[in-house]
Amino acid sequence: MDFQVPNTLAEQIANYLAERIMTGRIRPGERLHEATTANELKVSRASVKEALYTLERWHLIEITPRKGASATKLDAAHASELYDVYMHLLIMLARRLCERWQEGDKAGLLGAVEQVTSQMQRKDANITAIVEASFGVMDVCCEVVGNPYLTEALTNFKPAVSRAYYLSADRYRQDLDRTGRFFTNLTKAILARDADESEALVAEFGAHQKELIQQALAPSA
């Protein structure tokens, strides 16, 4: 997954490791050793340590005293807890957006939604591109709302939510029509400043997405 251009070596390391965790090349529960990673990437252990703290903030690893860092679990139960919190943050964003958008924001909002819906309509729909475009909508909305605390919280959830989507990609790909309708209907509700309808749409869509992810991550019978 592409991130913004990093400003530090630690951010570059964090982005590299995050991509490996999100796509499953580093498995849930797998240990991440500072010394080994530093040797592999030919960087200092201090930079790796800083990167690991970033990954912990992104909910991709757990750092335990005397045991070190390991990729967080992502079974159906953990994904459910993750998605519950994420959806509540999105509901807050949608309600604030209804209150705060101005006419000058309209073109940017519509353009971001067009980016994601056009990705979904492609015959060769790429989940990575769709997820990134979806987060692009969220980023534009965060900029309009202008709440730095909400923006930080949602930004820190991006990698963990992306990871859930990648691991349930087949089910997510089969549900793109419903996802497209969600973006279309939510845009209408927000432009109408209908906060209650916006919340209802996010809550319903979130519950459905959570169910898809739980099904994908449930143990095989």
Helices and strands as residue ranges (DSSP letters): H 9-22, E 31-32, H 34-41, H 45-57, E 61-64, E 68-71, H 76-100, G 103-105, H 106-121, H 127-145, H 148-167, H 169-173, H 176-191, H 195-217
